[in-house]
Amino acid sequence: MLTTRLPLICFCGLLLSVVGCQKEADLVDCAPPSNSLSDFLTRYAVPTEYFTYTAGTTNTFTSQHGTVLTIPPAAFQHANGSSVPSVRLEFREVLKRGDMVLTGTPTVAYNILIESGGMFFLRALTPSVRLKNGVKITIRNVVPAATSTTLGMQAFLSDTTTVPRQFTWRLSPDSSAVTVSRNGNSLVTRVSYLAQYQVNWLNCDRFVYDNNAAPVQVQPQGLFTNDQTETRVYVLFNSLNGALGAYPTSATPLADWATAAAPADLPVTAVALQYHEGKFYYGAQTGTTGTATPLRPVLMEMSEEEIAEAVRKL
């Protein structure tokens, strides 16, 4: 298993589309005060950064976490084919397990656990702007500290951002997208296929296979309501950079929840969040996958700031 933190390079052709929240600051939080779990997750999800692209030259932008985006000249065009002299871009990155929970981007593909080397979201603020077919944007980042290995990494895409509770990944149609650099110190992902689809999320991941993989069972203790829109349950994997969402498995959502399949004998933390009658509740429990005993996080009332801080430390 590789333990050295390696630079990760993603060359991606992303179709860019419109976004609702627009502000001039490079880094803003435009969520309203939290009065539901959805509002809470909007407020504490990874922040959005904005960059202005100019067509006449190669553009290089650096995010607050040091991720470098490089975009070639004349990379964009309008839907009618006309040129784009400049355009405002929205960028987000999910590098940690806690942020996967707060942003609603679990690491699951085809009902199988995957491990992330970095998730990236990119789109334009102008609805008609598209990346030209074949153009590659370079995204270079240091592999997250929690990522256990870069072996077997592949490019994954997601276009399910409008239904966060159904967020899932799929392999890029370009089967040759990911290669390892000559010196072995980086991954290189070349995906121009994205330009043909309304896809804004790119993830460099590997499948975490196991012949004996099974769902992780969770029984949150102290839930007040069976309203799933006000409840989230996740299982975070403490030895790798991944998290799975859990979903009710019976007619009584207060009782039994389960994730997608995961290998046995992995250390995990199960977390449950709920909003009920103006108050927020949170619980966490550590354990191991593959055991017969469900994980039972106990919910306690906490402020939304305390919950966000606790989740980000996971």
C-alpha positions in Angstrom: 0.0 0.0 0.0 1.3 3.4 -0.9 1.6 5.8 2.0 3.4 8.7 0.3 1.1 11.7 -0.5 1.4 12.1 -4.2 0.4 14.9 -6.6 -2.7 14.0 -8.5 -3.3 15.4 -12.0 -6.7 15.3 -13.7 -7.0 16.4 -17.4 -10.8 16.8 -17.9 -13.1 18.2 -20.5 -16.1 19.4 -18.5 -19.4 20.6 -19.9 -20.2 23.9 -18.1 -23.6 25.1 -17.2 -25.5 27.7 -15.2 -25.5 28.1 -11.4 -28.0 30.0 -9.2 -25.8 31.7 -6.6 -23.5 34.5 -8.0 -21.3 36.8 -6.0 -18.2 38.7 -6.8 -16.0 37.5 -4.0 -13.6 34.7 -4.9 -14.8 32.7 -1.9 -18.3 33.1 -0.5 -20.9 31.3 1.6 -24.3 32.2 0.1 -26.5 29.9 2.1 -29.4 31.3 4.1 -29.7 30.7 7.9 -30.3 27.0 8.6 -33.9 26.1 9.3 -33.8 22.6 8.0 -31.2 19.8 7.5 -31.0 20.8 3.8 -30.2 24.4 4.7 -27.6 23.2 7.2 -25.9 21.0 4.6 -26.0 23.9 2.1 -24.3 26.2 4.6 -21.6 23.9 5.7 -20.8 22.1 2.4 -17.4 22.8 0.9 -17.2 26.5 -0.2 -17.4 27.7 -3.7 -14.6 29.6 -5.4 -14.9 31.8 -8.5 -12.4 32.5 -11.2 -12.6 34.6 -14.4 -11.3 32.9 -17.5 -9.9 35.1 -20.4 -9.7 33.4 -23.8 -6.5 35.0 -25.2 -4.0 33.0 -23.1 -3.5 29.9 -21.0 -5.2 30.5 -17.7 -3.9 29.2 -14.3 -5.9 29.4 -11.1 -5.0 28.2 -7.6 -7.7 27.2 -5.1 -7.6 27.9 -1.4 -6.3 24.3 -0.9 -3.5 24.7 -3.4 -5.2 22.8 -6.3 -4.1 24.2 -9.6 -6.4 24.5 -12.6 -4.9 25.1 -16.0 -7.1 26.0 -18.9 -5.8 26.4 -22.5 -6.6 29.5 -24.7 -9.9 29.6 -26.6 -11.2 26.7 -24.6 -14.9 27.8 -24.5 -17.6 28.5 -26.9 -21.3 29.4 -26.8 -23.9 26.7 -27.6 -24.3 28.3 -31.1 -20.5 28.0 -31.7 -19.6 31.7 -31.2 -16.4 32.5 -29.3 -16.3 33.3 -25.6 -13.8 36.1 -24.7 -14.2 35.6 -21.0 -16.4 33.7 -18.5 -16.8 33.4 -14.8 -16.2 29.9 -13.5 -17.4 28.2 -10.3 -15.1 25.6 -8.6 -15.5 23.3 -5.6 -13.3 20.5 -4.3 -14.0 17.7 -1.8 -10.9 16.2 -0.3 -11.9 14.9 3.1 -14.3 12.4 4.5 -16.2 14.9 6.6 -16.7 17.2 3.6 -18.2 14.2 1.8 -20.9 14.1 4.4 -21.5 17.9 4.5 -21.5 18.2 0.7 -23.5 15.0 0.1 -21.0 13.3 -2.2 -20.5 9.8 -0.9 -18.0 7.4 -2.6 -20.2 4.8 -4.2 -20.4 3.5 -7.7 -22.6 0.6 -8.9 -23.4 -0.1 -5.2 -19.7 -0.7 -4.5 -17.4 1.3 -2.1 -14.8 3.4 -3.9 -11.9 5.5 -2.5 -11.3 9.1 -3.6 -8.1 10.8 -4.5 -10.0 14.1 -4.9 -13.4 15.3 -6.1 -13.8 18.4 -8.2 -16.8 20.4 -9.4 -16.5 23.0 -12.3 -19.1 24.9 -14.3 -19.7 28.3 -15.8 -22.0 31.1 -14.6 -23.2 31.8 -18.1 -25.7 29.1 -19.2 -24.8 29.1 -22.9 -21.1 28.5 -22.4 -19.7 25.1 -23.2 -16.2 23.7 -23.2 -15.1 22.9 -26.7 -15.0 19.2 -27.6 -11.6 17.7 -27.1 -10.3 20.5 -24.9 -8.7 19.3 -21.7 -8.6 21.2 -18.4 -5.8 20.2 -16.1 -6.6 19.9 -12.4 -3.5 19.2 -10.2 -3.8 18.5 -6.5 -1.9 16.8 -3.7 -3.6 13.5 -2.9 -5.6 13.8 0.3 -3.8 12.6 3.4 -6.6 10.0 4.1 -6.2 8.4 0.7 -4.6 5.0 1.3 -3.2 4.3 -2.2 -3.3 5.7 -5.7 -3.1 2.2 -7.3 -6.1 1.4 -9.5 -7.4 4.9 -9.7 -9.9 5.7 -12.5 -11.9 8.6 -13.6 -15.5 8.7 -12.3 -18.3 11.2 -13.2 -21.6 12.3 -11.6 -24.5 14.2 -13.0 -26.9 13.6 -10.0 -26.3 16.8 -8.2 -30.0 17.7 -8.3 -30.9 14.7 -6.1 -28.2 14.7 -3.4 -29.7 11.6 -1.5 -29.2 9.6 -4.7 -25.7 10.9 -5.4 -23.6 8.2 -7.1 -20.6 7.9 -9.4 -20.1 6.1 -12.7 -16.9 5.3 -14.6 -16.0 7.7 -17.3 -16.9 6.3 -20.8 -13.2 6.9 -21.7 -11.7 3.6 -20.4 -8.1 4.9 -21.0 -8.6 8.0 -19.0 -6.2 7.3 -16.1 -2.5 6.5 -16.4 0.3 6.6 -13.9 3.1 9.1 -14.6 6.5 7.8 -15.6 8.1 8.5 -12.2 5.0 7.0 -10.5 4.4 10.1 -8.5 1.2 11.2 -10.0 -2.0 10.1 -11.8 -2.8 11.6 -15.2 -6.5 11.7 -16.2 -7.4 12.6 -19.7 -11.1 12.9 -20.3 -12.5 14.9 -23.3 -15.7 12.8 -23.4 -17.2 15.0 -20.7 -17.7 17.9 -23.1 -20.6 16.1 -24.7 -22.6 15.7 -21.5 -24.0 17.9 -18.7 -21.6 16.6 -16.1 -19.9 18.8 -13.6 -18.4 16.5 -11.0 -15.1 14.6 -11.6 -13.7 12.1 -9.1 -10.4 10.1 -9.3 -11.2 6.9 -7.4 -10.4 3.2 -7.1 -12.9 0.3 -6.4 -12.5 -1.2 -3.0 -13.3 -4.8 -3.8 -13.8 -7.8 -1.5 -15.4 -11.1 -2.2 -17.1 -11.0 1.2 -18.3 -7.4 1.0 -21.7 -6.7 2.6 -23.8 -3.7 3.6 -22.9 -2.0 6.9 -25.9 -2.0 9.3 -26.7 1.1 11.3 -29.4 1.6 14.0 -29.4 5.3 15.0 -30.5 5.8 18.6 -32.7 8.8 19.5 -34.2 9.8 16.2 -37.3 12.0 16.6 -38.9 11.7 13.3 -39.1 9.3 10.3 -38.9 12.2 7.9 -36.0 11.2 5.7 -35.6 14.7 4.3 -34.5 15.8 7.8 -32.3 12.8 8.5 -28.9 11.7 7.2 -26.9 8.6 8.1 -23.4 7.9 6.8 -20.6 5.4 7.4 -17.1 6.9 7.1 -14.0 4.6 6.5 -11.2 5.5 8.9 -8.4 3.7 7.0 -9.2 5.1 3.6 -10.7 8.2 2.0 -14.3 7.2 1.5 -17.8 7.4 2.9 -21.1 5.6 2.2 -24.6 6.9 2.7 -27.0 4.7 4.6 -30.7 4.3 3.8 -33.7 2.8 5.6 -34.2 -0.9 5.1 -37.6 -1.3 6.7 -41.0 0.4 6.8 -39.9 2.1 10.0 -37.0 4.5 9.1 -36.3 5.1 12.8 -35.0 1.5 13.1 -32.7 0.0 10.5 -30.4 1.6 8.0 -27.8 0.1 5.7 -25.1 1.1 3.2 -23.9 -0.3 -0.1 -21.5 -3.2 0.1 -18.2 -2.8 1.9 -15.3 -5.1 2.7 -15.1 -6.7 6.2 -12.7 -5.7 9.0 -12.4 -2.0 8.1 -12.5 0.5 10.9 -15.4 2.9 10.5 -17.4 5.7 12.1 -21.2 5.8 11.7 -22.8 9.2 12.0 -26.4 10.3 12.1 -27.8 13.9 11.7 -31.3 15.1 12.2 -33.3 18.3 12.3 -36.5 18.3 14.3 -38.7 21.2 15.6 -36.0 23.9 15.3 -33.2 21.8 16.8 -30.2 19.8 15.4 -29.1 16.4 16.6 -25.9 14.5 16.0 -24.4 11.1 17.0 -21.4 9.1 16.1 -20.0 5.6 16.9 -16.9 3.8 15.8 -16.8 0.1 14.9 -15.7 -2.4 12.4 -17.3 -3.6 9.2 -18.3 -7.3 8.8 -19.7 -7.8 12.3 -23.2 -9.0 13.1 -23.9 -6.1 15.6 -25.2 -2.9 13.9 -23.5 0.4 14.7 -25.7 2.4 17.0 -24.8 6.2 17.1 -26.7 8.0 19.9 -28.1 11.4 18.8 -27.7 14.4 21.2 -28.8 18.0 20.7 -26.0 20.2 19.5 -25.7 23.5 17.7 -25.2 23.4 14.0 -21.7 24.9 14.4 -20.7 22.1 16.8 -22.1 19.4 14.4 -20.2 20.9 11.5 -17.0 21.0 13.5 -17.4 17.4 14.7 -18.1 16.1 11.2 -15.1 17.9 9.7 -12.8 16.2 12.1 -13.8 12.7 11.0 
